[in-house]
Amino acid sequence: MSENGKILVMTAVAVERDAVLRGLNGDDRFEVMEAGVGPVEAAVSTATVLALAGSGAYRLVISAGIAGGFKERAEVGSLVVSNAIVAADLGAETPEGFHSVEKLGFGSAHIDVDTELAERLTSALQAAGLQTALGPVLTLSTVTGSAETASGLAERVPGAAAEAMEGFGVAAAARRAGLPVLELRAISNPVGPRDRSEWRIKDALQSLEAASSVLREVIE
């Protein structure tokens, strides 16, 4: 990864942005902006920022925020670093089940990340005492609300660790600009039935802040 240019961090909403900014503590190598909610808003916002900034302004794009975690992979309050960003609902329903765009022959629903950076960040977070998993982060336009859907997603994407709504949009814009991408998520709730009593948004935002502080030390 080049040392020229800044790191662009895109969050969905202001509370996520503010948590990241607190963790970064004024580090001017980073710019943190709101992308909006969902993959379309995230893609449009990120592409616009990158286009207006021009070539060379950024060297890395990170999608960051809170997310749902798959049970036994990422518990509430823990962190997930992506090793792949997957548009998990991009495809078609058929009598034989869900067919991804890959199976349909219409492209790819997977975007690779900066693997070396993802592994280095995961190790640094773990060394800082933060429970962290490395695994695929799923992007969905409609978040999961049932155990059946959660099970189907986990089967469809082996090792799936978290689901959110913006990562693939941010990553698609970064890919189009020729920039490496990463996704960092703090887990606020389990993937599955939407039981608000199990949500820990404040805890997840605190984890996101802590992770952003570690991120400062990992980025060269």
VENNORWO-V31206 format. One record per residue. N is the residue number from 0. RES is the residue in one letter. NEAR is the number of other C-alpha atoms within 8 Angstrom. Layout:
# VENNORWO-V31206
n=N res=RES near=NEAR
n=N res=RES near=NEAR
This chain:
# VENNORWO-V31206
n=0 res=M near=5
n=1 res=S near=5
n=2 res=E near=6
n=3 res=N near=8
n=4 res=G near=10
n=5 res=K near=11
n=6 res=I near=12
n=7 res=L near=13
n=8 res=V near=12
n=9 res=M near=16
n=10 res=T near=15
n=11 res=A near=15
n=12 res=V near=10
n=13 res=A near=8
n=14 res=V near=7
n=15 res=E near=14
n=16 res=R near=15
n=17 res=D near=8
n=18 res=A near=12
n=19 res=V near=12
n=20 res=L near=12
n=21 res=R near=9
n=22 res=G near=13
n=23 res=L near=13
n=24 res=N near=7
n=25 res=G near=6
n=26 res=D near=7
n=27 res=D near=5
n=28 res=R near=7
n=29 res=F near=10
n=30 res=E near=9
n=31 res=V near=11
n=32 res=M near=9
n=33 res=E near=11
n=34 res=A near=14
n=35 res=G near=10
n=36 res=V near=10
n=37 res=G near=12
n=38 res=P near=15
n=39 res=V near=8
n=40 res=E near=12
n=41 res=A near=17
n=42 res=A near=16
n=43 res=V near=10
n=44 res=S near=11
n=45 res=T near=14
n=46 res=A near=12
n=47 res=T near=8
n=48 res=V near=8
n=49 res=L near=13
n=50 res=A near=8
n=51 res=L near=6
n=52 res=A near=7
n=53 res=G near=7
n=54 res=S near=7
n=55 res=G near=7
n=56 res=A near=10
n=57 res=Y near=13
n=58 res=R near=15
n=59 res=L near=12
n=60 res=V near=16
n=61 res=I near=13
n=62 res=S near=15
n=63 res=A near=13
n=64 res=G near=13
n=65 res=I near=14
n=66 res=A near=12
n=67 res=G near=13
n=68 res=G near=16
n=69 res=F near=15
n=70 res=K near=8
n=71 res=E near=5
n=72 res=R near=10
n=73 res=A near=15
n=74 res=E near=12
n=75 res=V near=13
n=76 res=G near=11
n=77 res=S near=14
n=78 res=L near=16
n=79 res=V near=16
n=80 res=V near=16
n=81 res=S near=14
n=82 res=N near=14
n=83 res=A near=11
n=84 res=I near=17
n=85 res=V near=12
n=86 res=A near=11
n=87 res=A near=11
n=88 res=D near=8
n=89 res=L near=8
n=90 res=G near=9
n=91 res=A near=8
n=92 res=E near=8
n=93 res=T near=7
n=94 res=P near=4
n=95 res=E near=5
n=96 res=G near=6
n=97 res=F near=8
n=98 res=H near=11
n=99 res=S near=12
n=100 res=V near=13
n=101 res=E near=10
n=102 res=K near=7
n=103 res=L near=8
n=104 res=G near=6
n=105 res=F near=7
n=106 res=G near=6
n=107 res=S near=7
n=108 res=A near=11
n=109 res=H near=8
n=110 res=I near=11
n=111 res=D near=9
n=112 res=V near=12
n=113 res=D near=10
n=114 res=T near=8
n=115 res=E near=6
n=116 res=L near=7
n=117 res=A near=14
n=118 res=E near=9
n=119 res=R near=9
n=120 res=L near=12
n=121 res=T near=12
n=122 res=S near=8
n=123 res=A near=10
n=124 res=L near=13
n=125 res=Q near=10
n=126 res=A near=7
n=127 res=A near=7
n=128 res=G near=6
n=129 res=L near=11
n=130 res=Q near=8
n=131 res=T near=12
n=132 res=A near=12
n=133 res=L near=12
n=134 res=G near=13
n=135 res=P near=14
n=136 res=V near=18
n=137 res=L near=16
n=138 res=T near=16
n=139 res=L near=14
n=140 res=S near=8
n=141 res=T near=5
n=142 res=V near=8
n=143 res=T near=10
n=144 res=G near=10
n=145 res=S near=9
n=146 res=A near=9
n=147 res=E near=7
n=148 res=T near=10
n=149 res=A near=13
n=150 res=S near=8
n=151 res=G near=8
n=152 res=L near=10
n=153 res=A near=11
n=154 res=E near=7
n=155 res=R near=6
n=156 res=V near=9
n=157 res=P near=6
n=158 res=G near=8
n=159 res=A near=13
n=160 res=A near=15
n=161 res=A near=17
n=162 res=E near=14
n=163 res=A near=13
n=164 res=M near=14
n=165 res=E near=18
n=166 res=G near=16
n=167 res=F near=15
n=168 res=G near=15
n=169 res=V near=17
n=170 res=A near=15
n=171 res=A near=10
n=172 res=A near=12
n=173 res=A near=15
n=174 res=R near=10
n=175 res=R near=7
n=176 res=A near=8
n=177 res=G near=6
n=178 res=L near=11
n=179 res=P near=12
n=180 res=V near=14
n=181 res=L near=15
n=182 res=E near=12
n=183 res=L near=12
n=184 res=R near=13
n=185 res=A near=15
n=186 res=I near=18
n=187 res=S near=16
n=188 res=N near=13
n=189 res=P near=13
n=190 res=V near=15
n=191 res=G near=11
n=192 res=P near=8
n=193 res=R near=8
n=194 res=D near=6
n=195 res=R near=5
n=196 res=S near=4
n=197 res=E near=7
n=198 res=W near=10
n=199 res=R near=10
n=200 res=I near=9
n=201 res=K near=7
n=202 res=D near=9
n=203 res=A near=15
n=204 res=L near=14
n=205 res=Q near=9
n=206 res=S near=13
n=207 res=L near=17
n=208 res=E near=14
n=209 res=A near=9
n=210 res=A near=12
n=211 res=S near=12
n=212 res=S near=11
n=213 res=V near=13
n=214 res=L near=10
n=215 res=R near=9
n=216 res=E near=7
n=217 res=V near=9
n=218 res=I near=5
n=219 res=E near=4
